[in-house]
Amino acid sequence: MDDNRLKEIWQDLDKRLADLDFEAIWPGFAPVDFALYTSDVMCFRGELAGKPDSFFGNTSVDYQGARIAIWNLSGTKIESPDSLDRLAANLVHEMFHAFQHREGETRFANDLELLLYPQNEILTAWTSRESAILPASALYRGQDPEKNALQSLRSIAAVRAAKSQLSGGATINELRVETTEGLAEYAGYRGLCQINSELAARQLFYYKDQLFEGDYLFDIRRRCYFSGILLAITADKAGLPVPHPLQAKKTFWELLDISPGPIEPLSSQELSLAASLTALENERRTTLLAGFQERFQQKRPVQARIVGYDPMNLTRIDDYLISTHILMIEEGGVTKTLMGDQLLLMKTEDERQVEAVFFETA
């Protein structure tokens, strides 16, 4: 991307963000500085400079003594004013993370533990049921939307009770991702409602489509972005408060305190579909691991621990961990950064202990 174009985009976004009522999105929420960057250049406060080595992904980071939002434009297409509106909403999402940090948010998921989330056909079937209820409620335009939303929440409560029991409580990390990422997405959506209400309305259908994508049934962290915002919208429709003190210890779902309602048992059709989807996912994971094992054949035993990672680019398959972006391990008191595709052997049922690193055959 041309440097001048990078600066133009920054200025266009700055104008959009300057017009937002952040307090209306969430009480106490306020904008922070933001930086756009490419592989080697950034634009911060309207000025171009070299990209800091500490900038990775789209998130909030500490920079020059303050928490700011950053966005990597390398993989972002800017094709129309709608593209800029959507990107402005994405920056609100990242600014909300800075707000969470300021307010003392602690309800973060254990991402590495989340990779060990149990997968079976019944859990998949219940997740599919939940993924149908949430968007239907958020998009409901019929009579008595508050009653409909409350009924939907009670159905979701019943589904989640079943999932928690089946998973041995592993669903707590889903609830945490919904709280930290889903509510940040909710803040971005509320910002988009101010910037471009028609685009915001279409965005709800995007969330629905993502939940119905088979891949997201198994990519739990990504799915919870969408389930989290749709849950917040449904709670809002039900007349329940969404904004709350971010120092709270309970997750957003736990704060709603919804009693389970009656729910139909899983049908044979739901179980059959879940079995097919689970089989396809197992086949995909087997193929993925085989491809990495073919490339990375040199094994070096280590005694190391994972100390940093990009949670959106990790896959755990049995005792193997695949990273496709950035991974940091500590070995003998020294921290090493592993970039790009990596294959590691993990200690059985341990989310951090690394037993071997594999290298590509020369």
Beta strands, then each sheet from edge to edge (+ up, - down):
strand 1: 34-37
strand 2: 41-44
strand 3: 47-50
strand 4: 59-63
strand 5: 66-72
strand 6: 296-309
strand 7: 314-317
strand 8: 320-323
strand 9: 326-331
strand 10: 334-339
strand 11: 342-346
strand 12: 353-360
sheet 1: 3+ 2- 1+ 5+ 4-
sheet 2: 7+ 8- 11+ 12- 6+ 9- 10+
end
